Amino acid sequence: MKNYLQSLLSDQPLTKTAGETPQFFWREVCPGGLELIPRDAESSQGLIISAGIHGNETAPVEILNELLDNLFSGSLRLSRPLLLIFGNLPALQAGSRFTGYDLNRLFSASGGQVAECYETARVKQLEAVCRDFQARLGEHCGWHLDLHTAIRGSIYTQFGMLPASDRRDNPDFLDWLETAGLQALVFHRTPSGTFSHFTCNSLQMESCTLELGKARPFGSNRLQDFALAVQALRAIISGKHNLLETPSSPARRFRVAQQITRHSEDFILHMSEDTVNFTEFNVGALLAEDGAHQYWVLAGRPERVLFPNPRVAVGLRAGLMLVEEDS
């Protein structure tokens, strides 16, 4: 197989949906989903890597396609069961974030009142595929890495979002995230409808949403900007992640202090259009208003904003406010 992405973008189904190479067996488990099982696995822990959950975030999709090409050519070795997912296919074809509704707000039955559309069907399909993959792993649940790029610029250009979980932090997983070039790690404290929250809490995987840079159209990405992330992905796929170098500066760690939600058409976000991720707001700053409700910095210490967006649909997150963890 070569350039699976091109077949997805041109809406041309594979003529062959299963097969084998000298090092692994493969099958297409759904459109945009490929499962690869090594003949001689060194690890029974599985790995899910997803990209394109938002169709306008193309660099991770190009990275995933290159990894897939390398696996099929034999230039990248497979050491563990692997599930690769290209997420929102119509949105990737259209170059849009989504077609009917934000796919990354629908997992874990979070879209109860959302009208049926491609994304509501796709989330059920992806959850089923991941459940089947996890069931085959048994107790060896493994990792899920969901690759994204952000709409806005950022003080920390590459960072990770870790879903809320009752489990203890896994130091090996956090160490790997730092070797992937993440400058900051953000720890959620409440449930959400993201893909990584689903795999973390429903499948007991170590999961993270990796924000790797700025969202750009196909053909406009500088893949050298993602060199550390690609190196770390190749290492975890091939079983050589123990050879990765520990960064000289550890990632900054933040926890979510509050979420700004747009509840009505009267919503006003008191931030300029050019506010970048991790911009700091001092104690007492008015962040947003929604009718009679107001959002203030009240944590007793400055807060930093993440994903500010006043134009989200009513009921969705318009921003997260973070405080830095004590070192």
FIZADREN-81520 format. One record per residue: residue number from 1; x, y, z negated of N, C-alpha, C in turn; chain; residue in three letters. Coordinates in steps of 0.001 Angstrom, whole numbers, plus 500000, padded with zeros to 6 digits. Atoms other than C-alpha are relative to their C-alpha. Example, Ala and Ser with C-alpha at 12.3 -4.5 7.8 and 13.67 -1.06 7.14 Angstrom:
<rs>
> 1,500890,498810,500000,512300,495500,492200,500900,501200,500000,A,ALA
> 2,499180,498810,500060,513670,498940,492860,499230,501090,499270,A,SER
</rs>
This chain:
<rs>
> 1,500844,498807,500000,500000,500000,500000,500883,501248,500000,A,MET
> 2,499259,498747,499969,501233,503512,500791,499015,501160,500041,A,LYS
> 3,500791,498774,500063,499718,506897,499954,498516,499720,499764,A,ASN
> 4,501386,500264,500419,496592,505751,498165,499209,501298,499923,A,TYR
> 5,500684,498717,500131,495762,509411,497541,499405,500446,501326,A,LEU
> 6,500512,499567,498704,495380,510099,501249,498716,499279,500364,A,GLN
> 7,501240,500739,499716,492774,507358,501566,498843,500537,499169,A,SER
> 8,501058,499445,500845,490859,508911,498649,499537,501356,500521,A,LEU
> 9,500359,498665,499531,490984,512447,500036,499275,499960,501340,A,LEU
> 10,500658,500122,498702,489917,511301,503504,498752,499134,499930,A,SER
> 11,501210,500807,500237,487144,509154,501987,500000,498729,500850,A,ASP
> 12,499869,501238,499255,488461,506034,503685,500279,498854,499023,A,GLN
> 13,499793,501097,500957,487974,502909,501511,501138,499088,500444,A,PRO
> 14,498953,500962,499686,490790,500413,501293,499422,498824,500773,A,LEU
> 15,500433,501200,499280,490530,497543,503770,500267,498748,499176,A,THR
> 16,499658,501103,500888,492067,495303,501102,499987,500538,498575,A,LYS
> 17,500185,499453,501348,491084,495776,497444,500708,499195,498916,A,THR
> 18,499214,500772,500964,493384,493224,495781,501162,499366,500736,A,ALA
> 19,498841,500613,499383,496761,491697,496377,501115,499809,498993,A,GLY
> 20,498858,500199,500877,500212,491084,494990,501278,500474,500685,A,GLU
> 21,498658,499648,499533,503801,492234,495311,500960,499054,499278,A,THR
> 22,499073,500869,500724,506981,490476,494168,499985,500205,498492,A,PRO
> 23,499929,499778,501449,506582,492083,490725,498649,500117,499308,A,GLN
> 24,501290,499866,500699,502838,492483,490067,498822,499606,500894,A,PHE
> 25,501294,500197,499355,499246,491636,490935,499215,501307,499873,A,PHE
> 26,500762,498758,500059,496912,494540,491761,498582,499792,500527,A,TRP
> 27,501358,499983,499469,493254,495222,492346,499397,501382,499784,A,ARG
> 28,500742,498746,500156,491043,498258,492898,498759,499701,499179,A,GLU
> 29,501091,500309,500925,488635,498197,489960,498818,500942,500181,A,VAL
> 30,501046,499058,499623,486621,501205,491182,500641,500971,500974,A,CYS
> 31,499365,499000,499134,487121,503959,493759,500900,500916,499174,A,PRO
> 32,499065,499168,500744,490209,505789,492572,500590,499344,498771,A,GLY
> 33,499471,500705,501164,491081,503143,489975,500732,498734,500409,A,GLY
> 34,499191,501163,499651,493902,500612,490368,500590,499375,498739,A,LEU
> 35,499418,500751,501109,494901,497932,487869,501180,499190,500521,A,GLU
> 36,498784,500712,499626,498436,496534,488076,500444,499145,498811,A,LEU
> 37,499598,500928,501066,499448,493464,486056,501330,499357,500390,A,ILE
> 38,498691,500540,499627,503157,492502,486037,500034,498480,499902,A,PRO
> 39,499822,501453,500066,504170,488911,486716,500706,499615,498699,A,ARG
> 40,499239,500278,501217,506618,489032,483805,499999,501264,499133,A,ASP
> 41,500121,498798,500823,505453,491652,481319,500962,499954,498821,A,ALA
> 42,499155,499886,501185,507938,492821,478707,499202,500450,498793,A,GLU
> 43,500858,499520,501079,505146,494409,476676,498563,499638,500310,A,SER
> 44,501411,500308,499819,501557,493301,476142,499129,501231,499772,A,SER
> 45,500752,498763,500170,500557,496880,475297,499751,500638,501357,A,GLN
> 46,500361,499421,498712,498705,498414,478207,500237,501499,500037,A,GLY
> 47,499805,498573,499776,499021,501886,479661,498979,500478,501017,A,LEU
> 48,500903,499333,499068,496334,504056,481249,500587,501373,500296,A,ILE
> 49,499599,498660,499593,497476,507105,483225,498918,500523,500938,A,ILE
> 50,501066,499420,499185,494766,509348,484637,500385,501405,500426,A,SER
> 51,499789,498644,499482,494802,512537,486706,498798,500350,500864,A,ALA
> 52,501094,499592,499135,492318,514584,488690,498638,499928,499349,A,GLY
> 53,501298,499903,500671,489595,514581,486041,499365,501349,500357,A,ILE
> 54,500410,498738,499388,489387,518210,487204,500622,500060,501388,A,HIS
> 55,499535,500137,498626,489647,518343,490979,500910,501094,500493,A,GLY
> 56,499115,498919,499574,491539,521635,491171,501366,499942,499320,A,ASN
> 57,498723,500160,500704,494444,520348,489038,500803,498936,500740,A,GLU
> 58,499488,500932,498999,496517,518793,491772,501393,499446,499724,A,THR
> 59,498635,500498,500237,500109,518477,490522,499998,498621,499335,A,ALA
> 60,500018,501341,500597,499295,515543,488199,499543,498912,500969,A,PRO
> 61,500473,500964,499001,497469,513839,491085,501137,499624,500939,A,VAL
> 62,498851,500281,499143,500540,514173,493302,501046,499172,499262,A,GLU
> 63,499064,500784,500814,502704,512847,490465,499538,498548,499918,A,ILE
> 64,500544,501350,500136,500415,509844,489966,500134,499227,501313,A,LEU
> 65,499885,500658,498706,500410,509077,493686,501441,499607,500301,A,ASN
> 66,498583,500323,499782,504210,509226,493822,500429,498808,499149,A,GLU
> 67,499696,501145,500860,504488,506836,490859,499451,498712,500611,A,LEU
> 68,500628,501171,499384,502107,504465,492623,500789,499542,501223,A,LEU
> 69,499183,500348,498834,504111,504607,495864,501301,499330,499572,A,ASP
> 70,498745,500571,500490,507299,503880,493899,499806,498590,499460,A,ASN
> 71,500289,501346,500504,505696,500876,492193,499840,499014,501154,A,LEU
> 72,500230,500915,498883,504566,499369,495491,501257,499807,500851,A,PHE
> 73,498762,500156,499232,507919,500035,497157,501047,499195,499238,A,SER
> 74,499042,500723,500822,509737,498350,494255,501079,500868,499401,A,GLY
> 75,498983,499114,500568,511808,501422,493370,499705,500363,498547,A,SER
> 76,500362,499838,501410,509952,501646,490042,499506,498660,499486,A,LEU
> 77,500325,501307,500572,509708,498561,487866,498809,500109,499063,A,ARG
> 78,501176,500037,500882,506479,497622,486048,500257,499034,498853,A,LEU
> 79,499682,500832,501161,506958,496322,482508,498782,499660,499147,A,SER
> 80,501187,500189,500846,503383,496395,481112,498747,500142,500855,A,ARG
> 81,501249,499795,499260,499738,496217,482249,499713,501495,500157,A,PRO
> 82,500149,498583,499678,498874,499508,483928,498683,500235,500725,A,LEU
> 83,501224,499561,499330,495613,501207,484894,500204,501452,500417,A,LEU
> 84,499851,498653,499463,495910,504258,487152,498643,500500,500483,A,LEU
> 85,501323,499463,499676,492856,506509,487562,500126,501378,500632,A,ILE
> 86,500209,498706,499375,492232,509319,490024,498541,500364,499734,A,PHE
> 87,501283,499830,500659,489264,510928,488316,498823,500456,500834,A,GLY
> 88,501191,499420,499375,486862,513227,490147,500235,500118,501500,A,ASN
> 89,499636,500089,498592,487066,512238,493802,499358,501089,500863,A,LEU
> 90,500567,498915,499178,484545,514674,495387,500604,501361,499670,A,PRO
> 91,499393,498721,500381,486055,517560,493399,501421,500108,500552,A,ALA
> 92,498666,499989,499391,489557,516576,494575,499907,500317,501486,A,LEU
> 93,500173,499738,498577,488305,516581,498159,499614,501452,500258,A,GLN
> 94,500488,498626,499825,486635,519982,497686,500959,501036,499432,A,ALA
> 95,499103,499057,500643,489475,521530,495670,499333,500794,498898,A,GLY
> 96,500755,499315,501048,487027,522432,492911,500178,499278,498663,A,SER
> 97,499844,500585,501331,487066,521822,489157,499054,498813,499827,A,ARG
> 98,500991,501076,500035,483903,519688,489416,498957,500296,501062,A,PHE
> 99,501048,499788,499001,480886,519281,491696,498648,500292,499353,A,THR
> 100,501273,499769,500682,477940,519116,489287,500167,500453,498566,A,GLY
> 101,499782,499689,501409,479283,519289,485742,501416,499576,499630,A,TYR
> 102,498628,500286,500426,482642,519239,483958,500096,498565,499478,A,ASP
> 103,499866,501409,500360,483595,515553,483812,500616,499812,498626,A,LEU
> 104,499291,500158,501271,485833,516107,480792,499206,500537,498809,A,ASN
> 105,500905,499668,501101,482839,517159,478672,498914,498946,499841,A,ARG
> 106,501094,500968,499931,480774,514020,479311,500294,498652,499364,A,LEU
> 107,499666,501310,500549,482646,511124,477740,499392,499820,498613,A,PHE
> 108,500536,500351,501327,481422,509337,474588,498572,500492,499828,A,SER
> 109,501427,499623,500035,477763,510091,475454,499798,501461,499616,A,ALA
> 110,500095,498579,500350,478386,513837,475163,499092,500785,500940,A,SER
> 111,500802,499253,499025,476259,514781,478187,498543,499621,499997,A,GLY
> 112,501369,500499,500113,472857,513712,476879,498963,500782,500769,A,GLY
> 113,501005,499172,499345,470914,516646,478354,500431,500468,501389,A,GLN
> 114,499509,499579,498697,472950,517035,481554,499248,499281,501111,A,VAL
> 115,500698,500604,498866,471057,516470,484806,500911,499033,500734,A,ALA
> 116,499206,501011,499315,472182,513433,486772,500744,500607,501191,A,GLU
> 117,499155,499512,498911,475035,514191,489160,501143,499007,500162,A,CYS
> 118,498868,500909,499806,478235,512576,490431,500734,499763,498694,A,TYR
> 119,499188,500131,501210,480031,513272,487149,499326,499151,498926,A,GLU
> 120,500673,500820,501021,477367,511673,484920,500099,498515,500348,A,THR
> 121,499821,501393,499592,477619,508477,486973,501462,499583,499897,A,ALA
> 122,498576,500325,500003,481398,508642,487219,500509,499727,498590,A,ARG
> 123,499513,500215,501361,481903,508910,483462,499619,498600,499508,A,VAL
> 124,500401,501361,500379,479938,505678,482951,500900,498967,500675,A,LYS
> 125,499139,500923,499264,482030,503977,485614,501396,499948,499393,A,GLN
> 126,498654,499957,500561,485342,505128,484132,500037,499387,498607,A,LEU
> 127,500041,500616,501328,484323,504151,480603,499945,498478,500118,A,GLU
> 128,500118,501450,499828,483347,500673,481834,501325,499390,500451,A,ALA
> 129,498713,500494,499502,486642,500236,483706,501025,499954,498869,A,VAL
> 130,499036,499953,501108,488649,501281,480647,499654,498967,498927,A,CYS
> 131,500409,501026,500976,486629,499029,478336,500447,498618,500466,A,ARG
> 132,499601,501298,499457,487306,496077,480637,501516,499826,499888,A,ASP
> 133,498537,500049,500107,491033,496892,480732,500415,499745,498556,A,PHE
> 134,499668,500166,501419,491167,497193,476929,499631,498606,499509,A,GLN
> 135,500429,501327,500429,489238,493944,476476,501012,498935,500420,A,ALA
> 136,499006,500959,499529,491865,492111,478527,501293,500095,499196,A,ARG
> 137,498799,499836,500813,494602,493540,476295,499842,499404,498608,A,LEU
> 138,500246,500492,501341,492951,492271,473119,500433,501025,498971,A,GLY
> 139,499578,499093,501071,494572,493772,470035,501143,500921,500431,A,GLU
> 140,498870,499185,499531,497394,495278,472127,499453,501176,500803,A,HIS
> 141,500791,498961,499356,495523,498486,472895,500810,500916,500907,A,CYS
> 142,499161,499182,499137,498342,500652,474223,499689,501481,499971,A,GLY
> 143,500050,498550,499911,498391,504277,475367,499140,500462,501169,A,TRP
> 144,500662,499316,498891,496311,506627,477490,500573,501402,500121,A,HIS
> 145,499439,498691,499701,497952,509667,479091,499146,500630,501097,A,LEU
> 146,500898,499326,499054,495470,512035,480779,500685,501293,500446,A,ASP
> 147,499162,498917,499502,497407,514465,482988,499163,501130,500587,A,LEU
> 148,500739,498809,499557,496101,518004,483559,500969,501137,500282,A,HIS
> 149,499353,498694,499982,497199,521506,484466,498956,501037,499625,A,THR
> 150,500917,498999,500557,495683,524677,482993,499724,501119,500997,A,ALA
> 151,500386,498891,499132,493842,527516,484729,500849,501230,499703,A,ILE
> 152,499266,498799,500406,495649,530220,482750,501479,499713,499769,A,ARG
> 153,498616,500103,500422,499288,530908,482097,500060,499698,498516,A,GLY
> 154,499872,500436,501386,500679,529884,478738,501362,500383,499436,A,SER
> 155,498730,499759,500691,503317,530907,476220,500802,498708,499941,A,ILE
> 156,499404,501333,499924,504040,527182,475930,499441,499362,501266,A,TYR
> 157,500513,500376,498686,503791,526061,479539,499565,498543,500076,A,THR
> 158,500377,501409,500011,503563,522331,478775,499691,499602,498563,A,GLN
> 159,500423,500333,501354,501621,521067,475786,499025,498830,500037,A,PHE
> 160,500884,501153,500106,499557,518143,474549,498848,500265,499056,A,GLY
> 161,501200,499911,500839,496046,517912,473090,499693,498598,499478,A,MET
> 162,500253,501304,500604,495574,515019,470651,498609,499971,499374,A,LEU
> 163,501378,500031,500488,491995,513969,469887,499905,499720,498508,A,PRO
> 164,500260,500296,501405,490522,513799,466408,499942,498492,499807,A,ALA
> 165,499958,501434,500268,491095,510382,464852,500196,499769,498509,A,SER
> 166,499805,500382,501405,490914,508666,461463,501310,499259,499790,A,ASP
> 167,498749,500746,500112,494126,506783,462235,501165,500934,499698,A,ARG
> 168,498784,499229,500238,497549,507925,461126,500682,500321,501323,A,ARG
> 169,499224,499661,498812,499730,509695,463668,501043,498924,500255,A,ASP
> 170,499028,501001,499592,501913,507275,465601,501310,500706,500362,A,ASN
> 171,498760,499253,499735,505515,508580,465422,500635,499663,501339,A,PRO
> 172,499422,500366,498708,506631,506621,468505,499299,500742,501137,A,ASP
> 173,500779,499301,498982,503826,508165,470544,500341,501487,500010,A,PHE
> 174,499674,498575,500086,504552,511690,469293,501420,500270,500496,A,LEU
> 175,498624,499838,499518,508269,511222,469968,500041,499959,501527,A,ASP
> 176,500022,500088,498535,507522,510152,473550,499444,501290,500606,A,TRP
> 177,500582,498761,499482,505337,513244,474084,501037,501123,500016,A,LEU
> 178,498961,498971,500025,508262,515438,473069,501042,499750,501086,A,GLU
> 179,499032,500287,498938,510621,513651,475461,499429,500333,501375,A,THR
> 180,500642,499646,498732,508061,514405,478214,500022,501503,500254,A,ALA
> 181,499844,498572,499789,508864,518091,477783,498904,500851,499396,A,GLY
> 182,501068,499211,500610,505834,519141,475740,500579,500905,498922,A,LEU
> 183,499469,499013,500940,506647,522305,473837,499099,500198,498797,A,GLN
> 184,500955,499846,501103,503543,522238,471629,499038,498818,500009,A,ALA
> 185,501003,501042,500172,501137,519620,470275,498846,500588,499201,A,LEU
> 186,501204,499458,500632,497562,520559,469357,499154,498838,499503,A,VAL
> 187,500739,501094,500622,495640,518320,466944,498553,500427,499765,A,PHE
> 188,501428,499767,500219,491854,518285,467183,499593,499448,498632,A,HIS
> 189,500533,500471,501275,489868,517829,463987,498530,499594,500097,A,ARG
> 190,501406,500368,499809,486365,517262,465434,499848,499242,501316,A,THR
> 191,500208,500762,498762,484968,514931,468134,499761,500922,501192,A,PRO
> 192,500249,499247,498772,484739,516070,471754,499597,499020,501097,A,SER
> 193,500418,500834,498877,483592,514809,475133,501096,499722,500993,A,GLY
> 194,498891,500201,499066,487062,514430,476632,500300,498519,500220,A,THR
> 195,499583,501358,499661,488455,511332,478297,500916,499448,498907,A,PHE
> 196,499052,500492,501001,491268,511093,475744,499322,499724,498664,A,SER
> 197,500721,500285,501244,488836,511310,472819,499289,498639,500108,A,HIS
> 198,500668,501289,499805,486899,508371,474299,500971,498840,499830,A,PHE
> 199,499077,501136,500078,489939,506113,474722,500607,499876,498606,A,THR
> 200,499433,500025,501346,491318,507098,471309,499029,499371,499003,A,CYS
> 201,500944,500389,501044,488153,506491,469311,499132,498801,500354,A,ASN
> 202,500796,501160,499611,486192,503938,471327,500849,498781,500325,A,SER
> 203,499124,501103,499608,489160,501850,472501,501228,499875,499109,A,LEU
> 204,498902,500058,500972,491612,502566,469646,501371,500121,500652,A,GLN
> 205,498724,499784,499336,494346,503691,472031,500679,501255,499443,A,MET
> 206,499284,498759,500249,497044,506274,471400,499799,500865,501241,A,GLU
> 207,500446,499235,498839,495726,509046,473639,500390,501462,499893,A,SER
> 208,499653,498583,499977,496701,512541,474696,499622,500596,501350,A,CYS
> 209,500177,499191,498798,495621,515165,477207,501266,500833,500168,A,THR
> 210,498750,499289,499757,498865,516487,478700,499747,501152,500972,A,LEU
> 211,500099,498814,499146,498724,520049,480071,501413,500326,500476,A,GLU
> 212,498633,499999,499484,501740,520197,482361,500391,501271,500745,A,LEU
> 213,499648,498771,499292,501613,523690,483857,498767,500671,500552,A,GLY
> 214,501062,499182,499416,499487,525894,486099,499282,499229,501103,A,LYS
> 215,500808,500647,498964,496621,524614,488266,500204,500705,501339,A,ALA
> 216,499791,499443,498660,497414,525096,491970,499411,499027,501036,A,ARG
> 217,500535,500880,498958,496014,523732,495267,501042,498993,500493,A,PRO
> 218,499084,500960,499385,497498,520728,497055,500975,500738,500926,A,PHE
> 219,498982,499403,499158,500753,521670,498759,500674,501211,499397,A,GLY
> 220,499434,498799,500627,501481,524585,496391,500755,499694,498712,A,SER
> 221,499349,500374,501259,503032,522623,493518,501515,499843,500191,A,ASN
> 222,498551,500215,500053,506731,522652,492638,500228,498829,499045,A,ARG
> 223,499954,501195,500849,507100,519085,491398,501263,499941,499147,A,LEU
> 224,498805,499953,500851,510589,519849,490071,499699,500640,498645,A,GLN
> 225,500396,499402,501280,508805,521886,487367,499502,498944,499009,A,ASP
> 226,500553,501063,500835,507458,518580,486031,501005,498866,499801,A,PHE
> 227,498968,501042,499975,510771,516713,486043,500051,499200,498708,A,ALA
> 228,499926,500730,501273,510817,515849,482324,498796,499084,499820,A,LEU
> 229,501202,500825,500129,507229,514592,482382,500086,498782,500917,A,ALA
> 230,499877,501121,499054,507885,512460,485482,501028,498999,499498,A,VAL
> 231,498963,500889,500548,511068,511062,483942,499456,499162,498852,A,GLN
> 232,500560,500726,501142,509188,510127,480759,498945,498994,500441,A,ALA
> 233,501001,500934,499479,506335,508537,482727,500668,498792,500642,A,LEU
> 234,499271,501107,499390,508748,506454,484766,500615,499101,498926,A,ARG
> 235,499364,500782,501062,510471,505382,481551,498997,499128,499263,A,ALA
> 236,500986,500805,500739,507299,504220,479780,499425,498907,500895,A,ILE
> 237,500479,501022,499072,506123,502370,482910,501019,498866,500129,A,ILE
> 238,498953,500999,499758,509464,500596,483355,500547,499370,498732,A,SER
> 239,499537,500567,501256,510024,499903,479654,501334,500537,499542,A,GLY
> 240,498707,499412,500366,513057,502190,479353,499841,501279,499186,A,LYS
> 241,500258,498746,500722,511484,504895,477177,500911,500165,498786,A,HIS
> 242,499079,499878,501141,513874,504080,474322,501309,500677,500386,A,ASN
> 243,498770,499375,499538,516664,505523,476468,499844,501498,500224,A,LEU
> 244,500222,498573,499791,515053,508970,476741,500682,500819,498913,A,LEU
> 245,499316,499127,500952,516905,511821,475061,498993,500788,499171,A,GLU
> 246,500838,499189,500878,515302,513520,472061,500295,501472,500250,A,THR
> 247,499740,498578,499738,514829,517242,472781,500656,500683,498807,A,PRO
> 248,499295,499297,501069,516975,519661,470798,499047,500783,499105,A,SER
> 249,500987,499254,500783,513928,521664,469688,498706,499208,499945,A,SER
> 250,501243,500752,500092,510893,519771,468352,498813,500839,500460,A,PRO
> 251,501217,499311,499572,507427,520628,469672,499349,500706,498814,A,ALA
> 252,500778,499307,501019,505480,523238,467707,498680,499253,499837,A,ARG
> 253,501229,500752,500266,502423,521689,466056,498910,500939,499489,A,ARG
> 254,501130,499148,500328,499025,523360,465820,498776,499125,499723,A,PHE
> 255,501303,500651,500197,495607,522346,464528,498908,500990,500380,A,ARG
> 256,501120,499154,499605,492267,523649,465736,499335,500552,498744,A,VAL
> 257,500633,499349,501147,490923,526182,463221,498515,500223,500244,A,ALA
> 258,501404,499788,499664,487662,526956,465037,499820,499923,501504,A,GLN
> 259,500340,500031,498580,485919,526561,468370,499027,501128,500301,A,GLN
> 260,500919,498968,499521,484285,529438,470237,499103,499358,501050,A,ILE
> 261,500966,500630,499093,481127,528170,471961,499061,501054,500566,A,THR
> 262,500968,499100,499372,478966,530045,474433,498600,499410,499839,A,ARG
> 263,501346,500509,500264,475377,529610,473225,498915,500693,500817,A,HIS
> 264,501039,499274,499269,473580,532165,475408,500634,500843,501106,A,SER
> 265,499537,499110,498943,473805,534535,478368,500539,501313,499441,A,GLU
> 266,499509,498772,500628,474622,537323,475907,501444,499888,499510,A,ASP
> 267,498651,500254,500521,478034,535840,475157,501005,501011,500544,A,PHE
> 268,498919,499088,499631,480963,538287,475178,501287,499500,499344,A,ILE
> 269,498692,500389,500522,484592,537207,474800,500884,501240,499972,A,LEU
> 270,499206,498785,500149,486746,540019,473454,501475,499724,500269,A,HIS
> 271,498630,500260,499557,489856,539019,475368,500095,500398,501460,A,MET
> 272,499836,499567,498614,491248,540397,478607,500108,498801,500932,A,SER
> 273,499954,501065,499005,491188,538387,481810,501390,499375,500110,A,GLU
> 274,498634,500522,499866,494972,538007,481680,500554,499435,498688,A,ASP
> 275,499555,500607,501256,495096,536584,478129,500508,498589,500274,A,THR
> 276,499428,501325,499746,497405,533558,478263,499773,499091,498801,A,VAL
> 277,500128,500976,501078,497155,530380,476222,501064,500241,498924,A,ASN
> 278,499166,499830,501192,498655,530612,472705,500256,501479,499665,A,PHE
> 279,499937,498607,500434,498218,534402,472546,499512,500084,498554,A,THR
> 280,500303,499917,501436,498134,535359,468853,499064,501173,499708,A,GLU
> 281,500929,498978,500480,495301,537326,467179,500138,500089,498479,A,PHE
> 282,499784,499789,501428,495740,538842,463738,498742,499780,499184,A,ASN
> 283,501120,500171,500934,493538,538242,460696,499077,501208,500104,A,VAL
> 284,500989,498939,499907,490328,540254,460997,499614,500371,501412,A,GLY
> 285,500325,499679,498609,490268,540368,464817,498648,499399,500387,A,ALA
> 286,501263,500490,499443,486837,540074,466458,500312,499298,501320,A,LEU
> 287,499643,500810,498839,487158,537288,469032,498893,499948,501046,A,LEU
> 288,501124,500158,499072,483693,536950,470543,498701,500311,499282,A,ALA
> 289,501349,499784,500515,480013,537795,470115,499019,499236,500875,A,GLU
> 290,501055,500717,499280,476957,535795,471075,498685,500352,499325,A,ASP
> 291,501167,499500,500708,473830,537721,470154,500410,500497,498624,A,GLY
> 292,499689,499574,501368,473894,538122,466381,501218,499289,499429,A,ALA
> 293,498874,500773,500536,476690,535581,465947,501325,500584,500461,A,HIS
> 294,498681,499477,499682,480283,536770,465821,501086,499002,499581,A,GLN
> 295,498839,500836,500300,483608,534935,465869,501159,500912,499605,A,TYR
> 296,498907,499203,500526,486433,536396,463770,501181,499086,499645,A,TRP
> 297,498851,500712,500564,489956,535360,462745,499852,500073,498484,A,VAL
> 298,500283,500018,501434,489149,534287,459197,500785,498923,499260,A,LEU
> 299,499274,501122,500607,491661,531512,458496,501020,500453,498959,A,ALA
> 300,499018,499498,500952,493765,533791,456292,501388,500109,500586,A,GLY
> 301,498726,499909,499301,496553,533705,458865,499684,500201,501480,A,ARG
> 302,500280,499788,498567,496894,534636,462557,499592,498697,500698,A,PRO
> 303,500434,501141,499199,495248,532340,465105,500396,500233,501449,A,GLU
> 304,499640,499931,498581,496264,531560,468675,498877,499396,500835,A,ARG
> 305,501101,500451,499163,493775,531105,471492,500484,498978,501026,A,VAL
> 306,499738,501009,498981,493640,528149,473852,498759,499868,500874,A,LEU
> 307,501059,500160,498996,491537,527868,477033,498891,501053,499891,A,PHE
> 308,501079,499004,500029,489673,531203,476767,499311,500087,501361,A,PRO
> 309,500753,499968,498740,486909,531225,479387,498571,500453,499711,A,ASN
> 310,501343,499504,500310,483809,533445,479049,498926,499516,500964,A,PRO
> 311,500971,500365,498960,482177,531963,482162,499614,498523,499986,A,ARG
> 312,500445,501393,500080,481652,528391,480989,498480,499950,499919,A,VAL
> 313,501449,500157,500111,478119,527036,481084,499566,500142,498541,A,ALA
> 314,500556,499888,501353,475898,527733,478089,500074,498642,499309,A,VAL
> 315,499854,501228,500772,476607,525161,475387,501400,499428,500015,A,GLY
> 316,498638,500536,499905,480245,524610,476354,501003,500888,499271,A,LEU
> 317,498914,499316,500686,483492,525617,474707,500530,501152,500845,A,ARG
> 318,499434,498829,499327,484696,529115,475605,501398,500313,499495,A,ALA
> 319,498646,499801,500511,487946,528819,473671,500201,499238,498708,A,GLY
> 320,499616,500601,501275,489778,527137,470827,500951,500955,499294,A,LEU
> 321,499082,499186,500773,491531,529003,468023,500851,499074,499125,A,MET
> 322,499040,500901,500619,494651,527409,466559,500782,500697,498909,A,LEU
> 323,499017,499535,500976,496817,527784,463492,501155,499015,500022,A,VAL
> 324,498824,500867,499959,500346,526468,463327,500121,499205,498719,A,GLU
> 325,499791,500860,501151,501013,523528,461040,501252,500431,499258,A,GLU
> 326,498809,499719,500779,503423,524134,458198,501063,498968,500298,A,ASP
> 327,498904,500926,499666,506797,522611,459017,500486,499286,498745,A,SER
</rs>
